[in-house]
Amino acid sequence: MIWKRNITLDELNAMGEGTLVAHLGIVFTEIGAESLTAEMPVDSRTLQPFGLLHGGASAALAETLGSMAGFLTTKEGQSVVGTELNATHHRPIFEGKVRGVCRAIHPGRQSQCWEIIIYDADGRRCCTSRLSTMVMG
């Protein structure tokens, strides 16, 4: 297990209350031994004007997952900030939910790199993201 913090899903989800995370309906659903998973609805909050999932909403899900995963690998008194995010969108999503799964590429002590894969309701990859973070403190 790569996580250094002992935190429950309820506590992790509570951290997003009153933020963009809650506004977009992002909910953490699993803390695995080496992965962090969250879901986001595809609805009026996350659609772009042409009726499909907004790339920025996918990016927000990816950054949320990578930042929280980074936080889980830090010690008390430390935090992480995102320094670079990229996202490649593979297919349009029009409804339902998407599920993001975050795994470490490099969970370093000062800099980190995370891969976040976003899947549609049928389990098809719809977005691949990479987030770099810097550990603060």
Residue frames relative to the residue before (quaternion, step in Angstrom):
aa qw qx qy qz dx dy dz
M 1.0000 0.0000 0.0000 0.0000 0.00 0.00 0.00
I 0.3206 -0.7749 0.5191 0.1651 3.57 -0.91 0.93
W 0.5717 0.6302 -0.3761 0.3667 3.59 1.21 -0.38
K 0.2508 -0.7739 0.5682 0.1235 3.56 -1.01 0.91
R 0.6824 0.4400 -0.2766 0.5141 3.57 1.23 -0.36
N 0.2979 -0.7230 0.5970 0.1793 3.54 -1.09 0.78
I 0.2155 0.7780 -0.5464 0.2229 3.57 -0.18 1.31
T 0.3806 -0.7227 0.5314 0.2247 3.57 -1.07 0.74
L 0.6547 -0.4834 0.3936 0.4276 3.56 -1.29 0.22
D 0.6318 0.5342 -0.3391 0.4477 3.60 0.96 -0.80
E 0.6698 0.4849 -0.2997 0.4757 3.58 0.94 -0.85
L 0.6361 0.5268 -0.3202 0.4641 3.57 1.01 -0.81
N 0.6789 0.4752 -0.2896 0.4790 3.59 0.92 -0.87
A 0.6231 0.5462 -0.3442 0.4416 3.61 1.04 -0.69
M 0.5911 0.5861 -0.3652 0.4168 3.60 1.11 -0.60
G 0.6937 0.4883 -0.2739 0.4532 3.60 1.15 -0.55
E 0.4411 0.7110 -0.4558 0.3035 3.59 1.24 -0.17
G 0.8293 0.1949 -0.1743 0.4939 3.55 -0.99 0.93
T 0.6445 0.4919 -0.3218 0.4889 3.60 1.25 0.32
L 0.7305 -0.3777 0.3211 0.4698 3.55 -1.33 -0.08
V 0.5759 0.6030 -0.3682 0.4113 3.57 1.08 -0.74
A 0.7026 0.4363 -0.2590 0.4989 3.59 0.84 -0.98
H 0.6297 0.5542 -0.3417 0.4237 3.59 0.95 -0.83
L 0.7175 0.4253 -0.2458 0.4939 3.59 1.01 -0.78
G 0.4867 -0.6913 0.4171 0.3337 3.59 1.28 -0.10
I 0.3393 0.7433 -0.5065 0.2754 3.59 1.18 0.49
V 0.0128 -0.7893 0.6124 -0.0429 3.55 -0.86 1.05
F 0.3616 -0.7055 0.5681 0.2208 3.57 -0.86 0.99
T 0.1525 -0.8357 0.5265 0.0341 3.56 -0.80 1.04
E 0.8177 0.0392 -0.0157 0.5741 3.61 1.15 -0.38
I 0.1249 -0.7200 0.6770 0.0876 3.50 -1.12 0.84
G 0.1175 -0.8130 0.5695 0.0304 3.57 -0.24 1.28
A 0.7150 -0.4300 0.3176 0.4505 3.57 -1.27 0.05
E 0.8194 0.0987 -0.0226 0.5642 3.60 1.03 -0.76
S 0.7330 0.3494 -0.2315 0.5358 3.60 1.21 0.31
L 0.1975 -0.7313 0.6404 0.1273 3.51 -1.35 0.44
T 0.1113 -0.8161 0.5671 0.0060 3.59 -0.81 1.05
A 0.0324 0.7743 -0.6314 0.0286 3.54 -1.13 0.76
E 0.2727 -0.7386 0.5930 0.1687 3.54 -1.30 0.46
M 0.0848 -0.7680 0.6329 0.0487 3.53 -1.27 0.53
P 0.4230 -0.7039 0.4997 0.2754 3.61 -0.88 0.85
V 0.2951 -0.6776 0.6350 0.2248 3.51 -1.29 0.50
D 0.3012 0.7395 -0.5275 0.2900 3.54 -0.09 1.37
S 0.8077 -0.2974 0.1830 0.4751 3.59 -1.25 -0.20
R 0.6365 0.5343 -0.3342 0.4447 3.62 1.15 -0.51
T 0.7980 0.3278 -0.1312 0.4883 3.58 1.07 -0.71
L 0.5511 0.6104 -0.3984 0.4063 3.61 1.27 -0.01
Q 0.3469 -0.6780 0.5936 0.2601 3.54 -1.26 0.44
P 0.7377 -0.4682 0.2458 0.4197 3.63 -1.18 0.35
F 0.6821 0.4832 -0.2955 0.4625 3.63 1.15 -0.40
G 0.6302 -0.6183 0.3015 0.3600 3.56 1.27 0.36
L 0.6764 0.4368 -0.3233 0.4971 3.58 1.17 0.33
L 0.7157 -0.4553 0.3126 0.4275 3.53 -1.30 0.37
H 0.4255 -0.7113 0.5118 0.2261 3.55 -0.82 1.09
G 0.5082 -0.6596 0.4632 0.3036 3.57 -0.90 0.89
G 0.6217 0.5418 -0.3370 0.4542 3.56 1.12 -0.63
A 0.6191 0.5201 -0.3451 0.4765 3.59 1.11 -0.61
S 0.6241 0.5132 -0.3325 0.4864 3.59 1.04 -0.75
A 0.6490 0.5097 -0.3118 0.4709 3.58 0.98 -0.84
A 0.6414 0.5149 -0.3259 0.4661 3.60 1.01 -0.77
L 0.6291 0.5110 -0.3336 0.4814 3.60 1.02 -0.74
A 0.6615 0.5059 -0.3071 0.4607 3.59 0.91 -0.89
E 0.6815 0.4760 -0.2996 0.4682 3.60 0.85 -0.90
T 0.6143 0.5420 -0.3435 0.4592 3.58 1.04 -0.72
L 0.6839 0.4831 -0.2874 0.4651 3.57 0.84 -0.95
G 0.6954 0.4800 -0.2849 0.4526 3.59 0.82 -0.95
S 0.6609 0.5043 -0.3106 0.4610 3.57 0.97 -0.81
M 0.6800 0.4676 -0.2963 0.4807 3.58 0.94 -0.83
A 0.6091 0.5234 -0.3560 0.4779 3.59 1.03 -0.65
G 0.6420 0.5215 -0.3188 0.4628 3.57 0.97 -0.86
F 0.6323 0.5323 -0.3159 0.4658 3.56 0.99 -0.87
L 0.6670 0.5189 -0.3044 0.4396 3.59 0.94 -0.87
T 0.6832 0.4673 -0.2932 0.4784 3.61 1.18 -0.41
T 0.6131 0.5608 -0.3530 0.4301 3.59 1.25 -0.02
K 0.4965 -0.6294 0.5121 0.3083 3.52 -1.38 0.23
E 0.7061 -0.4196 0.3514 0.4492 3.55 -1.33 0.20
G 0.7819 0.3029 -0.2435 0.4875 3.57 -0.94 0.92
Q 0.6669 0.4501 -0.3026 0.5110 3.59 1.27 -0.10
S 0.0503 -0.7573 0.6482 0.0627 3.54 -1.31 0.34
V 0.3166 -0.7296 0.5634 0.2236 3.57 -1.27 0.01
V 0.1273 -0.7505 0.6401 0.1043 3.54 -1.27 0.48
G 0.4738 -0.6577 0.5051 0.2963 3.54 -1.09 0.72
T 0.1654 -0.7996 0.5714 0.0823 3.56 -1.02 0.83
E 0.7930 -0.0217 0.0012 0.6089 3.59 1.19 -0.42
L 0.0248 -0.7813 0.6235 -0.0158 3.54 -1.02 0.88
N 0.0414 0.7632 -0.6446 -0.0177 3.54 -1.06 0.76
A 0.0914 -0.7873 0.6093 0.0247 3.53 -1.19 0.58
T 0.1169 -0.7535 0.6442 0.0596 3.53 -0.98 0.94
H 0.2234 -0.7906 0.5628 0.0911 3.55 -0.66 1.19
H 0.2327 -0.8293 0.5019 0.0785 3.56 -0.66 1.16
R 0.8092 -0.0071 0.0395 0.5862 3.62 1.02 -0.69
P 0.4931 -0.6555 0.4751 0.3185 3.59 -1.11 0.56
I 0.1596 -0.7436 0.6425 0.0937 3.55 -1.21 0.66
F 0.2031 -0.8271 0.5198 0.0668 3.58 -0.75 1.08
E 0.8147 0.0048 0.0364 0.5787 3.60 1.11 -0.54
G 0.6530 0.5377 -0.3797 0.3745 3.54 -1.33 0.08
K 0.5674 -0.5399 0.4749 0.4013 3.51 -1.01 -1.00
V 0.2050 -0.7134 0.6411 0.1950 3.49 -1.33 0.30
R 0.2281 -0.7561 0.6027 0.1143 3.53 -1.24 0.59
G 0.1566 -0.7867 0.5931 0.0689 3.54 -0.82 1.06
V 0.1078 -0.7698 0.6277 0.0419 3.54 -1.04 0.88
C 0.1453 -0.8076 0.5712 0.0213 3.54 -0.69 1.19
R 0.0212 0.7786 -0.6259 0.0403 3.55 -0.99 0.96
A 0.5309 -0.6413 0.4578 0.3119 3.55 -1.12 0.68
I 0.2301 -0.6945 0.6616 0.1640 3.51 -1.18 0.74
H 0.7746 -0.0696 0.0823 0.6232 3.55 1.04 -0.93
P 0.0638 -0.8222 0.5652 0.0223 3.64 -0.16 1.22
G 0.0343 0.8676 -0.4941 0.0450 3.57 0.68 1.12
R 0.6285 -0.5517 0.4032 0.3715 3.55 -1.33 0.19
Q 0.7785 0.2804 -0.1652 0.5367 3.62 1.12 -0.57
S 0.7799 0.0768 -0.0500 0.6191 3.56 1.06 -0.72
Q 0.1458 -0.7873 0.5977 0.0408 3.52 -1.15 0.73
C 0.1093 -0.7609 0.6329 0.0923 3.55 -1.28 0.40
W 0.1010 -0.8101 0.5772 -0.0175 3.55 -0.82 1.11
E 0.2123 -0.7314 0.6299 0.1527 3.56 -1.17 0.69
I 0.0726 -0.7844 0.6160 0.0066 3.53 -0.86 1.02
I 0.0932 -0.7810 0.6170 0.0265 3.56 -0.71 1.11
I 0.1749 -0.7825 0.5938 0.0666 3.55 -0.84 1.05
Y 0.1514 -0.8024 0.5770 0.0181 3.53 -0.83 1.15
D 0.4335 -0.6560 0.5409 0.2987 3.56 -1.20 0.51
A 0.7450 -0.4191 0.2826 0.4353 3.58 -1.32 0.04
D 0.6799 0.4623 -0.2807 0.4952 3.60 1.23 -0.43
G 0.5699 -0.6312 0.3645 0.3794 3.58 1.27 0.17
R 0.4852 0.6517 -0.4426 0.3795 3.58 1.24 0.30
R 0.4946 -0.6479 0.4919 0.3060 3.56 -1.01 0.83
C 0.0688 -0.8133 0.5769 0.0318 3.56 -0.78 1.00
C 0.7964 0.0549 -0.0354 0.6012 3.59 1.23 -0.32
T 0.1140 -0.7514 0.6456 0.0742 3.55 -1.12 0.76
S 0.0256 -0.8106 0.5841 -0.0335 3.57 -0.75 1.08
R 0.1155 -0.7425 0.6510 0.1076 3.50 -1.33 0.40
L 0.0860 -0.7913 0.6053 0.0111 3.56 -0.89 1.02
S 0.1805 -0.7363 0.6422 0.1134 3.53 -1.02 0.91
T 0.0607 -0.7904 0.6094 0.0176 3.56 -1.02 0.84
M 0.2635 -0.7238 0.6143 0.1713 3.51 -1.33 0.45
V 0.3747 -0.7180 0.5440 0.2196 3.55 -0.95 0.92
M 0.1749 -0.7830 0.5936 0.0627 3.56 -0.87 1.05
G 0.7812 0.3711 -0.2588 0.4300 3.56 -1.08 0.73
